[in-house]
Amino acid sequence: MSVAYVVLAVLLALVLGASGRAKLVKDEKIVAGMTAIGVPGAWLPRLAALEFAGAVGLLVGIAVRPLGVAAAVGVILYFLGAVIAHLRAGDAKGAPPAGVLLLVAVAPLVLGIATL
């Protein structure tokens, strides 16, 4: 077991959980940001579910590394989609945070593969 993987997986899972929760409770700031880039409000529960699934997969991946690797791939794709959505909408403020989380999600993938 890689300590670095565990730390990154737990931290990223916490971020994903907080973000998913904000989407479920329809936090005003989140809803405004999503509306600004053209994301329909009906998508918020689905996006939250994807974030929760990624968080759970990363945490279970501590014990079952292939699942953690698969979850990391899913989280990377999720944030790649977020970056693309922000860029297509011309939202220069929203793209960098999503890009940082995209890069952070690469670390558990690399560490997960390295410790299979």
ABEGO torsion letter per residue (X at the ends): XBAAAAAAAAAAAAAAAAAAAAAAAGBAAAAAAAAAAGBBAAAAAAAAAAAAAAAAAAAAAAABAAAAAAAAAAAAAAAAAAAAAAAAAGBAAAAAAAAAAAAAAAAAAAAAAAAX
